[in-house]
């Protein structure tokens, strides 16, 4: 079951196959259901802030590492800010729209 605001398909440029893609989407959805992140997009930068609950940092890092392989057209970074976990996805220069399908996947307002 997916969250109403989350996409249920992968971004077009993603290189994951159907089976791997479905499993990855389910992991993101499970993380979002349990952590309730706050996200925003501005000028080609997607920021998703997760409360620093136990296990969240490890899961966000694991997912970002996996996404770097299949969605290498953007930059994925994970940092800790205070007690929160911050995922930042950055478009290449001159292509701010590159984060839009990922923002839609992670239910961020664009």
ChimeraX attribute file (.defattr): number of C-alpha atoms within 10 A of each C-alpha:
attribute: neighborCount
match mode: 1-to-1
recipient: residues
	/A:1	7
	/A:2	14
	/A:3	13
	/A:4	8
	/A:5	12
	/A:6	17
	/A:7	18
	/A:8	16
	/A:9	13
	/A:10	19
	/A:11	19
	/A:12	9
	/A:13	12
	/A:14	16
	/A:15	15
	/A:16	16
	/A:17	10
	/A:18	11
	/A:19	8
	/A:20	11
	/A:21	17
	/A:22	14
	/A:23	11
	/A:24	17
	/A:25	19
	/A:26	15
	/A:27	15
	/A:28	17
	/A:29	21
	/A:30	15
	/A:31	18
	/A:32	19
	/A:33	12
	/A:34	12
	/A:35	17
	/A:36	12
	/A:37	20
	/A:38	16
	/A:39	19
	/A:40	16
	/A:41	19
	/A:42	12
	/A:43	13
	/A:44	21
	/A:45	21
	/A:46	25
	/A:47	21
	/A:48	20
	/A:49	21
	/A:50	24
	/A:51	19
	/A:52	16
	/A:53	12
	/A:54	9
	/A:55	10
	/A:56	18
	/A:57	20
	/A:58	12
	/A:59	14
	/A:60	21
	/A:61	18
	/A:62	12
	/A:63	17
	/A:64	19
	/A:65	14
	/A:66	14
	/A:67	19
	/A:68	14
	/A:69	12
	/A:70	14
	/A:71	18
	/A:72	13
	/A:73	16
	/A:74	21
	/A:75	16
	/A:76	20
	/A:77	16
	/A:78	21
	/A:79	14
	/A:80	14
	/A:81	12
	/A:82	9
	/A:83	10
	/A:84	16
	/A:85	22
	/A:86	24
	/A:87	22
	/A:88	21
	/A:89	22
	/A:90	22
	/A:91	20
	/A:92	15
	/A:93	9
	/A:94	9
	/A:95	12
	/A:96	17
	/A:97	15
	/A:98	20
	/A:99	25
	/A:100	19
	/A:101	19
	/A:102	20
	/A:103	25
	/A:104	18
	/A:105	19
	/A:106	23
	/A:107	21
	/A:108	20
	/A:109	14
	/A:110	16
